[in-house]
């Protein structure tokens, strides 16, 4: 037995165990999860309870007392990648995941580290499979165990008391570009988990595993297989909404984040993602709704049996996923009580659905939308403009919202006292240009649209205008009236999820590094704290021994900072990643923030215009999704324009041979020649000299 424990520790990653462990750690069962709302001091599940409302009944911290809120304790992480997790707090212990799937357990009052578990991700192998940073959104708890999904597709069970691994199941095919970033959910002793990777040509699914053994119990595929092989009657019917040979390209439809469960109806709701490739002309001959892409699917959690679906974006080809956070609530609509499901997916419309039947109740745009003229109130289908289907229209389409969405993964919250839903939005456009030379490539996204064509012009004036048109906003939405009750503009278009409380407050971290408390009724800011880095994760609230706390993971990262660095220049990108915990009268402080100006001292730009042009094209195929549009970083990964002379000297070893694969920078030698890598270097040097000239012109 001792040998087995040591073997598991080596296989799964070492857990660092420290003294003073909690007794009966994470003693969560079905009754506690169903009645989680009756335990205001705990945060037992991802959305606090099965409704996913993220509403805390605690009110010690309220509109009158919030001015006295201060830092109680903090913990500094040793990674500079994004932090997106929702902590769990169970009977005085906090459990949370950091970058690269490291799991931590803390004393929720003192901040003492109880244990740390590192699953030892092969960062060089996994790095190219990640569309949107080395992030994870949290753990699930059940009967003394914690469950975490990893970037390399494992589902791991840990002993909640010690952090030691109990079992591990590979949920994905590692030969394909799958990953897991979402938090698992527990329903009746089953661990529900999906995955990501639709940008890389995979077939989506979500699965249920036995919480005790890790055995897979059922799997629901979200895209039909080859009709000659498909046997599932539901997917045989769904295949009628596809054309061509979609299965050869994967199809997409990954369930990479949102889930919710109604124990009374015994329905599990799962949000489904985008098509693969985005371009429907390539994926499905430009035809069909392509079920179950961009849909909410309701299934029976015991068997995975299909019950109903609602598709938010039929014929999706804009990366308008329906994987965004879902909230279950009971509302009075037109004078009648309705059991509803609410979602604000990427496509820009706020949906209210009947969660019993999937019937469309209402939907209105919460940001500017130009791909559709509203939603047909009878059919619930969007009135899609013909020109929006860029793949078959034969010309580019400048769409709002962008593929980053009017709202993305950052969780919403619902306050039953105000009747409002609070969530971050963004105004951002994107030019969809069909890739006329599309071919399947490895180690890069396969979208069927031209990222080079969509890149920002190098003209500073044009960039300035685009940036001015790109905005963030915190929105309080009335789901019954289907209109904004109030909103707060943000200079950064990438901000955190929300928490609402019975104290009449809404908490949100933002891209400028502040955790802010707003009046839930009016939007008036009442308190803020400078966290020394941009925040995208959602806050939580809990109490121990009668004292209320607010906690948030503070760490800048995610899709927008990785891809469109020029549009987030107002963000605070110090990468000082921490867990911050606050209470009334808290007196703790953070170390002084020291920001060192980056040195810009590039080699001379001596390459020919042809070489630079080739480098620009190849860069926007293989590099831009991590290092930023036009070689401008958003503060997560290195800005290559500021690379050291050492990096330029060892460019081939880094890019082609994988010298820095331990940091997540894979070896691209299987897809890039030395000549192509040199062309990328020439383009980066050119962009660095452009920036140097711009800085000198301002002096």
C-alpha positions in Angstrom: 0.0 0.0 0.0 2.8 2.4 0.8 4.4 1.6 -2.6 1.1 2.4 -4.3 0.9 5.8 -2.5 4.4 6.7 -3.5 3.8 5.6 -7.1 0.6 7.7 -7.3 2.5 10.7 -5.9 5.1 10.4 -8.6 2.6 9.7 -11.3 0.1 12.5 -10.5 2.4 15.1 -8.9 3.5 15.7 -5.4 1.2 17.1 -2.7 2.9 19.3 -0.1 1.1 18.5 3.2 1.4 20.8 6.3 0.1 20.4 9.8 -3.1 21.5 11.4 -5.4 19.8 8.9 -9.1 20.3 9.0 -11.2 17.5 10.4 -13.9 15.9 8.2 -12.7 18.0 5.3 -15.1 18.8 2.5 -17.9 16.6 4.0 -20.3 17.5 1.2 -23.2 15.3 0.1 -26.3 15.6 -2.0 -28.4 17.1 0.8 -25.8 19.8 1.5 -25.5 20.6 -2.2 -29.3 20.8 -2.7 -29.6 23.0 0.5 -26.4 25.0 0.0 -28.4 28.2 0.1 -29.1 27.5 3.7 -25.4 27.6 4.5 -24.6 31.2 4.0 -21.2 30.9 5.6 -20.0 28.3 3.1 -19.4 28.4 -0.7 -19.9 24.7 -1.4 -20.1 24.7 -5.2 -18.9 26.7 -8.2 -21.8 29.1 -8.3 -22.4 28.7 -4.5 -25.4 26.5 -5.0 -27.0 24.6 -7.9 -28.8 27.8 -9.1 -25.4 29.3 -9.9 -26.8 32.7 -8.8 -23.6 33.7 -7.0 -25.7 35.6 -4.5 -24.5 35.6 -0.9 -27.2 36.0 1.9 -24.5 37.5 4.1 -25.0 41.1 5.0 -22.5 42.0 7.7 -20.6 43.8 4.9 -23.2 46.2 3.5 -23.7 49.6 2.0 -23.2 51.2 5.4 -20.2 49.2 6.6 -18.3 48.5 3.3 -16.1 51.6 3.8 -14.4 49.7 6.7 -13.4 46.7 4.5 -9.7 46.0 4.6 -7.3 43.3 3.6 -7.3 40.3 6.0 -4.7 38.1 4.4 -3.2 37.3 1.0 -1.2 34.6 -0.6 1.3 35.1 -3.5 1.5 32.6 -6.3 4.6 31.7 -8.2 3.0 31.9 -11.6 2.4 34.9 -13.8 -0.4 33.3 -15.9 -4.0 34.2 -15.6 -6.1 33.4 -12.5 -9.8 32.6 -13.2 -10.9 30.3 -10.4 -13.8 30.5 -8.0 -12.6 29.4 -4.6 -14.7 26.9 -2.5 -15.0 27.5 1.2 -16.2 24.5 3.2 -16.3 24.5 7.0 -13.4 27.0 7.4 -11.2 25.7 4.7 -10.7 27.3 1.3 -9.9 25.3 -1.8 -8.7 27.0 -5.0 -6.8 26.3 -8.2 -4.0 28.5 -9.6 -2.3 28.5 -13.0 -1.2 25.2 -14.5 -3.8 23.4 -12.4 -2.0 23.6 -9.0 -4.6 23.1 -6.2 -4.3 24.8 -2.8 -6.0 24.4 0.5 -6.0 27.3 3.0 -7.3 28.1 6.5 -10.0 30.5 5.4 -9.5 32.7 8.5 -5.7 32.9 8.8 -4.6 32.1 5.3 -2.3 29.3 6.5 -1.4 27.0 3.6 -2.7 23.5 4.5 -1.5 21.7 1.4 -0.6 22.2 -2.2 -1.0 19.7 -5.1 0.8 20.1 -8.4 -0.4 17.7 -11.2 2.9 18.3 -13.1 1.5 19.4 -16.4 3.9 18.9 -19.3 3.9 22.6 -20.2 5.7 22.3 -23.5 3.3 19.6 -24.8 0.2 21.4 -23.5 1.0 25.0 -24.4 0.1 24.7 -28.1 -3.3 23.2 -27.2 -4.4 26.2 -25.2 -6.5 28.9 -26.9 -6.8 31.2 -23.9 -4.1 30.9 -21.3 -3.0 28.3 -18.7 -6.1 28.8 -16.6 -8.5 26.8 -14.5 -11.8 27.9 -13.0 -11.9 25.8 -9.8 -12.6 22.5 -8.1 -15.7 20.5 -7.0 -16.1 18.8 -3.6 -17.9 15.6 -2.6 -17.6 13.4 0.5 -14.1 14.3 1.6 -12.7 14.5 -2.0 -11.9 17.4 -4.3 -12.0 17.1 -8.1 -10.0 19.0 -10.6 -9.8 18.9 -14.4 -6.4 19.5 -15.9 -5.1 21.2 -19.1 -3.9 17.8 -20.3 -7.4 16.4 -20.0 -7.1 14.4 -16.7 -9.9 14.4 -14.1 -8.2 13.9 -10.7 -9.7 13.2 -7.3 -7.8 14.4 -4.2 -8.2 13.7 -0.6 -9.5 17.0 0.7 -7.8 16.6 4.0 -4.3 15.9 2.8 -4.2 16.9 -0.9 -3.0 13.4 -1.8 -4.3 12.0 -5.2 -6.9 9.2 -5.0 -7.5 8.5 -8.6 -6.9 10.0 -12.1 -8.8 9.4 -15.3 -7.8 10.6 -18.8 -11.0 12.1 -20.2 -9.6 13.2 -23.6 -7.5 11.8 -26.5 -4.0 13.3 -26.0 -3.3 12.9 -29.7 -5.9 15.6 -30.3 -5.9 19.2 -29.1 -8.3 18.9 -26.2 -7.9 20.7 -22.9 -9.9 21.3 -19.7 -10.2 24.8 -18.1 -13.7 24.6 -16.6 -14.7 23.6 -13.1 -16.3 20.2 -12.5 -19.8 19.9 -11.1 -21.1 17.2 -8.8 -24.6 15.8 -9.3 -25.8 12.8 -7.3 -22.3 11.3 -6.8 -21.3 11.9 -10.4 -18.6 14.3 -11.6 -19.6 16.3 -14.7 -16.8 17.6 -16.9 -16.4 18.9 -20.4 -13.4 20.2 -22.3 -12.2 22.8 -24.8 -10.3 22.7 -28.1 -12.9 23.7 -30.7 -10.5 26.1 -32.3 -8.1 23.2 -32.9 -10.5 20.8 -34.7 -11.9 18.5 -32.0 -15.4 16.9 -31.5 -17.1 18.2 -28.4 -18.6 16.2 -25.6 -19.3 16.2 -21.9 -19.2 13.2 -19.6 -20.2 11.9 -16.2 -17.7 10.0 -13.9 -18.3 8.0 -10.7 -17.0 10.2 -7.9 -15.7 7.3 -5.9 -13.9 5.3 -8.7 -13.4 7.7 -11.6 -15.2 5.3 -13.9 -16.9 6.9 -16.9 -20.7 6.4 -16.6 -21.9 8.2 -19.8 -20.8 10.6 -22.5 -22.9 13.0 -24.5 -21.4 14.1 -27.9 -22.5 17.5 -29.0 -21.7 17.0 -32.7 -22.8 14.0 -34.7 -20.3 11.5 -36.1 -20.1 10.3 -39.7 -23.7 9.3 -40.5 -22.5 5.9 -41.7 -21.2 5.3 -38.1 -23.6 7.3 -35.9 -26.0 5.2 -33.8 -27.4 7.7 -31.3 -31.0 8.6 -32.5 -30.6 12.1 -31.1 -27.4 12.7 -33.1 -28.8 11.0 -36.2 -31.5 13.6 -36.1 -29.0 16.4 -35.4 -26.9 15.2 -38.4 -29.7 16.4 -40.7 -28.7 20.0 -39.7 -25.2 19.5 -41.1 -23.8 19.1 -44.7 -20.6 17.9 -46.3 -18.1 15.9 -44.3 -17.9 17.9 -41.1 -16.7 14.9 -39.0 -13.4 15.0 -40.8 -12.8 18.5 -39.3 -14.0 17.7 -35.8 -17.0 19.9 -35.8 -16.3 21.7 -32.5 -19.1 22.1 -30.0 -16.9 21.8 -26.9 -18.6 22.2 -23.5 -15.7 24.1 -21.9 -17.4 26.0 -19.0 -20.9 26.5 -17.9 -23.3 24.0 -16.3 -26.2 24.2 -13.9 -28.5 21.7 -12.2 -32.1 21.8 -11.1 -32.7 19.0 -8.5 -36.5 19.4 -8.6 -36.6 18.9 -12.3 -33.6 16.6 -12.3 -32.1 18.3 -15.3 -28.5 19.2 -16.0 -28.0 22.1 -18.3 -24.8 22.4 -20.3 -23.5 25.3 -22.5 -22.1 24.2 -25.8 -19.4 26.1 -27.8 -18.5 27.1 -31.3 -18.0 25.3 -34.5 -14.7 24.0 -35.8 -13.6 25.5 -38.0 -15.5 28.8 -37.5 -16.1 29.1 -41.2 -19.3 27.3 -42.0 -18.6 27.0 -45.7 -15.6 24.8 -44.9 -17.3 23.0 -42.0 -20.7 22.3 -43.4 -20.8 23.6 -47.0 -22.3 26.8 -45.7 -25.5 25.0 -44.8 -27.6 24.1 -41.8 -28.0 25.0 -38.1 -25.2 22.6 -37.1 -26.7 21.2 -33.9 -25.7 21.3 -31.1 -23.2 24.1 -31.7 -23.8 27.3 -29.6 -26.7 25.6 -27.7 -27.9 25.0 -24.2 -28.6 21.3 -23.8 -30.7 19.7 -21.0 -30.0 16.1 -20.1 -30.8 13.6 -17.3 -27.7 13.5 -15.1 -28.1 9.8 -14.3 -27.9 8.6 -17.9 -27.0 11.6 -20.1 -30.4 11.2 -21.9 -31.3 14.2 -24.0 -34.4 16.2 -22.9 -34.3 19.5 -24.8 -32.1 22.1 -26.4 -32.1 25.7 -27.4 -29.7 27.0 -30.0 -28.7 30.6 -29.4 -26.8 31.0 -32.8 -28.0 28.7 -35.6 -25.4 28.1 -38.2 -22.8 29.6 -35.9 -19.6 30.9 -37.6 -18.6 33.8 -35.4 -17.3 31.9 -32.3 -20.5 32.9 -30.6 -20.5 30.2 -27.9 -23.3 29.4 -25.5 -20.7 28.3 -22.9 -21.2 31.5 -20.9 -22.5 31.3 -17.3 -26.1 30.2 -16.8 -28.4 31.2 -13.9 -31.5 29.4 -12.7 -34.2 31.5 -11.0 -38.0 31.8 -10.5 -39.3 35.0 -12.1 -42.7 36.5 -12.6 -43.1 37.0 -16.4 -46.3 38.6 -17.8 -48.0 38.0 -14.4 -47.1 34.3 -14.3 -44.5 32.5 -12.3 -41.9 30.9 -14.5 -38.9 28.6 -13.8 -36.3 30.2 -16.0 -32.7 29.8 -17.2 -30.9 33.0 -18.0 -27.8 33.5 -20.1 -25.9 36.3 -21.8 -23.8 34.4 -24.4 -21.2 35.8 -26.7 -23.6 36.7 -29.4 -24.9 39.9 -27.6 -28.4 38.8 -26.7 -29.6 38.2 -23.1 -31.9 35.1 -23.1 -34.6 34.1 -20.7 -35.7 30.5 -21.3 -38.2 28.2 -19.6 -35.9 25.7 -18.0 -38.6 23.0 -17.9 -39.1 22.9 -21.6 -36.4 25.0 -23.2 -39.1 27.4 -24.6 -37.9 30.8 -25.6 -39.4 33.5 -23.3 -37.6 36.6 -24.3 -34.3 37.9 -25.6 -32.9 41.4 -26.2 -29.4 42.7 -27.1 -27.3 43.9 -24.2 -24.5 45.3 -26.4 -24.5 46.6 -30.0 -25.4 43.8 -32.3 -25.2 43.9 -36.1 -25.1 40.3 -37.2 -28.9 39.8 -36.6 -32.0 42.0 -36.5 -33.3 40.8 -33.2 -34.9 37.5 -32.3 -38.2 36.3 -33.7 -40.5 36.2 -30.6 -42.4 33.2 -32.0 -39.6 30.9 -33.1 -36.9 32.2 -30.8 -34.5 32.3 -33.7 -32.3 35.3 -34.5 -33.0 37.1 -37.7 -29.5 36.7 -39.2 -28.5 39.2 -41.8 -27.4 37.5 -45.1 -24.2 39.5 -45.2 -23.2 38.2 -41.7 -22.6 34.8 -43.3 -19.2 35.9 -44.5 -18.2 32.4 -45.6 -20.9 32.3 -48.3 -21.5 36.0 -48.9 -18.2 36.3 -50.6 -17.0 39.4 -48.8 -15.7 40.3 -45.3 -18.1 41.2 -42.5 -17.2 43.6 -39.7 -19.2 42.1 -36.9 -20.4 43.2 -33.5 -19.8 41.5 -31.1 -16.4 40.2 -31.8 -15.4 36.5 -31.2 -14.4 37.6 -27.7 -18.1 38.2 -27.1 -20.4 40.9 -25.8 -19.9 38.8 -22.6 -17.5 35.9 -22.1 -16.9 33.3 -19.5 -16.7 35.7 -16.5 -19.6 34.7 -14.2 -22.8 36.7 -13.7 -24.6 37.1 -10.5 -28.3 37.5 -9.7 -29.7 39.4 -6.7 -33.3 38.3 -5.9 -33.8 41.4 -3.9 -33.2 43.8 -6.8 -34.2 41.4 -9.5 -31.1 42.3 -11.5 -28.4 40.3 -13.2 -24.9 41.8 -13.0 -22.2 41.0 -15.6 -19.3 42.5 -17.5 -19.8 43.4 -21.2 -17.6 44.7 -24.0 -18.1 46.7 -27.2 -15.7 45.3 -29.7 -15.8 44.6 -33.5 -14.0 42.0 -35.6 -13.6 41.7 -39.4 -14.5 38.1 -40.4 -12.5 37.4 -43.6 -12.8 33.9 -45.1 -9.4 32.2 -45.5 -9.3 31.3 -49.2 -6.2 29.1 -48.8 -7.5 27.2 -45.8 -5.8 23.9 -44.9 -5.7 22.0 -41.7 -2.6 22.9 -39.7 -1.2 21.5 -36.5 0.0 23.6 -33.5 -2.2 26.5 -34.3 -5.9 27.4 -34.4 -7.9 26.3 -37.4 -10.6 28.9 -37.9 -11.1 29.2 -41.6 -10.8 33.0 -41.2 -7.7 35.1 -41.8 -6.1 36.3 -38.6 -3.6 38.2 -40.8 -6.5 40.0 -42.5 -8.1 40.7 -39.2 -5.0 42.1 -37.6 -4.9 45.7 -36.6 -3.3 48.1 -39.1 0.1 49.3 -38.1 -1.0 52.9 -38.6 -1.0 54.5 -35.1 -4.0 56.7 -35.9 -6.1 53.8 -37.0 -5.1 51.8 -34.0 -6.1 54.7 -31.7 -9.5 54.9 -33.3 -10.1 51.2 -33.0 -9.1 51.3 -29.3 -11.4 54.3 -28.6 -14.3 52.2 -30.0 -13.5 49.3 -27.8 -15.0 49.6 -24.3 -15.8 47.6 -21.3 -18.9 48.0 -19.1 -20.4 46.6 -15.9 -24.1 46.1 -16.6 -27.1 45.6 -14.2 -29.7 43.9 -16.4 -33.4 43.6 -15.7 -34.3 40.1 -17.1 -38.1 40.7 -16.9 -38.1 44.1 -18.7 -35.1 42.9 -20.8 -33.3 46.2 -20.4 -30.3 47.7 -18.7 -31.1 49.1 -15.2 -27.7 50.8 -14.8 -24.2 50.5 -16.2 -20.6 51.6 -15.4 -18.2 52.2 -18.2 -14.7 50.7 -18.0 -11.6 51.8 -19.9 -10.4 48.1 -20.2 -12.6 45.7 -22.2 -11.7 42.7 -20.2 -13.0 42.7 -16.6 -14.0 40.2 -13.9 -17.1 38.3 -12.9 -19.4 39.5 -10.2 -20.7 38.7 -6.8 -23.9 40.1 -5.4 -24.9 40.1 -1.7 -27.8 40.6 0.6 -25.9 43.6 1.9 -27.0 45.5 -1.2 -23.6 45.2 -2.9 -22.1 44.1 -6.2 -18.4 43.2 -6.1 -16.3 43.1 -9.3 -12.5 43.1 -10.0 -11.4 44.9 -13.1 -8.6 45.1 -15.6 -7.2 48.2 -14.0 -6.4 46.2 -10.8 -9.2 47.3 -8.5 -11.8 45.3 -6.6 -14.8 47.6 -6.4 -18.0 47.4 -4.4 -21.1 49.0 -6.0 -24.5 49.8 -4.8 -26.6 47.0 -6.3 -29.6 49.2 -6.8 -27.9 52.3 -8.4 -24.4 51.3 -9.5 -22.7 53.9 -7.3 -19.2 52.9 -6.4 -18.9 52.7 -2.6 -15.4 51.1 -2.0 -12.4 49.9 -3.9 -9.1 48.3 -3.3 -6.0 48.3 -5.5 -4.9 44.7 -6.0 -1.7 45.5 -7.9 -2.8 43.5 -11.0 -5.7 43.2 -13.4 -8.5 40.9 -12.2 -10.8 38.7 -14.3 -11.9 36.1 -11.7 -15.2 36.4 -9.8 -15.2 37.2 -6.1 -16.9 35.1 -3.4 -18.2 35.7 0.1 -18.1 33.4 3.2 -18.1 33.6 7.0 -16.3 31.9 9.8 -17.2 32.3 13.5 -19.7 35.1 12.6 -17.2 37.2 10.5 -17.9 37.8 6.8 -15.1 37.7 4.2 -14.7 38.7 0.6 -12.2 36.7 -1.5 -10.9 37.0 -5.1 -8.1 35.5 -7.2 -6.2 38.4 -8.6 -4.2 37.6 -11.7 -4.3 39.1 -15.2 -4.8 36.8 -18.1 -7.2 35.1 -20.6 -8.1 35.5 -24.2 -8.3 39.2 -24.8 -4.9 40.0 -23.2 -3.3 37.2 -25.1 -4.6 38.1 -28.5 -5.4 41.8 -28.7 -2.7 43.5 -26.6 -3.1 46.9 -28.3 -6.6 47.1 -27.0 -5.8 46.6 -23.3 -3.0 49.1 -22.8 -5.0 50.6 -19.9 -4.9 47.3 -18.0 -2.6 46.7 -15.0 -0.3 44.0 -16.2 2.2 43.5 -13.4 1.6 39.7 -13.0 1.7 39.9 -9.2 -0.7 37.0 -8.8 -2.3 36.7 -5.4 -5.4 35.4 -3.5 -6.8 38.4 -1.7 -9.2 38.1 1.3 -10.9 41.0 3.0 -13.0 41.6 6.2 -14.3 44.6 8.1 -11.4 46.2 9.9 -8.8 44.2 8.0 -5.3 45.7 8.5 -3.1 43.6 6.4 -1.1 45.2 3.6 0.5 44.2 0.3 4.2 44.6 -0.4 5.1 47.8 -2.2 4.4 47.4 -5.9 7.6 47.9 -7.9 7.3 48.2 -11.6 10.4 48.3 -13.7 10.2 49.8 -17.1 11.0 47.4 -19.9 14.1 48.1 -21.9 13.5 48.4 -25.7 16.8 47.9 -27.4 16.2 45.8 -30.6 18.7 44.8 -33.2 18.8 46.8 -36.3 16.1 46.0 -38.9 18.1 44.7 -41.8 15.8 42.1 -43.4 14.2 42.7 -46.8 10.6 43.8 -47.1 9.7 40.4 -48.6 11.2 38.6 -45.6 9.3 40.8 -43.1 6.1 40.3 -45.0 6.6 36.5 -44.9 7.3 36.7 -41.2 4.2 38.8 -40.6 2.0 36.2 -42.3 3.6 33.2 -40.5 3.5 35.1 -37.1 -0.2 35.6 -37.4 -0.8 31.9 -38.1 1.4 30.5 -35.3 2.2 33.3 -32.8 -0.4 35.9 -32.5 -2.9 33.9 -30.4 -0.4 33.9 -27.6 2.0 36.9 -28.1 -0.6 39.3 -29.5 -1.8 40.9 -32.6 1.0 42.6 -34.6 3.5 41.4 -31.9 2.0 43.6 -29.2 1.5 41.7 -26.0 -1.4 42.3 -23.6 0.8 41.6 -20.5 0.4 37.9 -20.0 3.1 36.4 -22.1 6.3 38.2 -23.1 6.1 41.1 -25.6 8.5 39.9 -28.2 9.4 43.5 -29.2 11.1 43.7 -25.9 13.0 40.4 -26.2 16.6 40.5 -24.9 19.5 40.1 -27.2 20.0 36.6 -25.7 16.5 35.7 -27.0 17.2 37.0 -30.5 20.6 35.2 -30.5 18.9 31.9 -29.5 15.8 32.4 -31.5 16.1 29.2 -33.5 16.7 27.2 -30.3 13.6 28.7 -28.6 11.1 28.7 -31.5 12.2 25.6 -33.5 13.9 23.4 -30.8 11.9 24.2 -27.7 14.6 25.7 -25.4 11.9 27.2 -23.2 9.3 24.4 -23.3 9.3 24.3 -19.5 7.6 27.7 -19.6 4.9 26.5 -22.0 6.7 27.6 -25.2 6.7 24.5 -27.3 9.1 23.5 -30.0 7.6 24.5 -33.4 10.1 22.6 -35.5 7.5 20.2 -36.7 5.6 23.0 -38.5 8.1 25.8 -39.0 11.3 25.7 -40.9 14.4 27.6 -39.7 13.8 30.0 -42.6 10.2 30.7 -41.4 11.4 31.2 -37.8 14.0 33.6 -39.1 11.3 35.5 -41.0 9.2 35.8 -37.8 12.2 37.2 -36.0 12.7 39.7 -38.8 9.1 40.8 -38.4 9.4 41.1 -34.7 12.6 43.1 -35.0 10.8 45.4 -37.5 7.9 45.9 -35.0 10.3 46.6 -32.2 12.0 49.3 -34.2 8.6 50.7 -35.1 7.9 51.0 -31.4 11.3 52.5 -30.7 10.8 55.2 -33.3 7.3 56.0 -31.9 8.8 56.4 -28.4 11.5 58.7 -29.7 9.0 60.8 -31.6 7.1 61.5 -28.3 10.2 62.6 -26.5 
